[in-house]
C-alpha cells in the first residue's frame, strides 16, 4: 500500500482519504479516541473520529452532509 504520489503537469494533486465506519447499538459506546496514522516519512498524524447518532436514515443524511462539508473545506484551503 506504500505508493508514492506522482504529480503530472496539469493534473490535479492526488491524495488518500483515511476513513472508517461501524454502527454500534445505542448506548454501547464508552469513549472514542483519535486514530493514529503512521506516515512514510516516519512521522504520524491523528485522525479525529466523529460520531453521528440517530436512525439509519438520519445518520445517512448527516453523513452525506458531512462529506460535502469536508470537501468544501478542502476547496477553501486550495
C-alpha positions in Angstrom: 0.0 0.0 0.0 3.0 2.3 0.1 2.6 4.2 -3.2 4.4 7.5 -3.9 2.2 10.3 -5.1 3.3 11.4 -8.6 2.2 14.8 -10.0 1.7 15.1 -13.7 1.9 18.6 -15.2 -1.7 20.0 -15.3 -3.2 17.1 -13.3 -4.9 17.5 -10.0 -2.9 16.5 -6.9 -3.7 13.0 -5.7 -4.2 12.0 -2.1 -5.6 9.3 0.2 -8.6 9.7 2.4 -8.4 7.7 5.6 -11.9 6.6 6.5 -13.8 4.0 8.5 -17.3 3.3 9.6 -19.1 1.0 12.0 -22.6 1.0 13.5 -23.0 0.4 17.3 -26.1 -0.1 19.3 -27.5 2.9 21.2 -25.6 3.3 24.5 -22.9 0.8 23.6 -20.1 3.5 23.2 -18.0 4.3 26.2 -15.3 6.6 24.8 -13.8 7.4 21.4 -10.1 8.0 20.8 -8.4 9.5 17.8 -6.9 7.1 15.4 -3.1 7.3 14.6 -1.8 7.2 11.1 1.9 6.5 10.6 3.4 8.4 7.6 6.1 7.2 5.2 8.5 9.9 6.4 8.5 8.5 9.9 6.0 11.0 11.3 2.5 10.4 12.5 -0.8 12.2 12.5 -4.0 11.8 14.4 -7.4 11.4 12.7 -10.4 12.6 14.6 -13.2 10.1 14.9 -16.7 11.6 14.6 -19.9 10.3 16.0 -23.4 10.7 14.4 -26.4 9.4 16.3 -29.9 8.7 15.2 -31.8 6.3 13.0 -30.1 4.8 10.0 -31.7 7.4 7.7 -30.8 10.3 10.0 -27.2 9.0 10.2 -27.0 8.5 6.4 -28.4 12.0 5.7 -26.0 13.7 8.2 -23.0 11.6 6.9 -23.6 12.8 3.3 -23.8 16.4 4.5 -20.6 16.0 6.5 -18.8 14.5 3.5 -19.9 17.5 1.3 -18.7 19.9 4.1 -15.3 18.1 4.3 -14.7 18.6 0.6 -15.9 22.2 0.7 -13.3 22.9 3.4 -10.6 21.3 1.3 -11.5 23.5 -1.7 -11.3 26.6 0.6 -7.7 25.6 1.6 -6.5 25.2 -2.0 
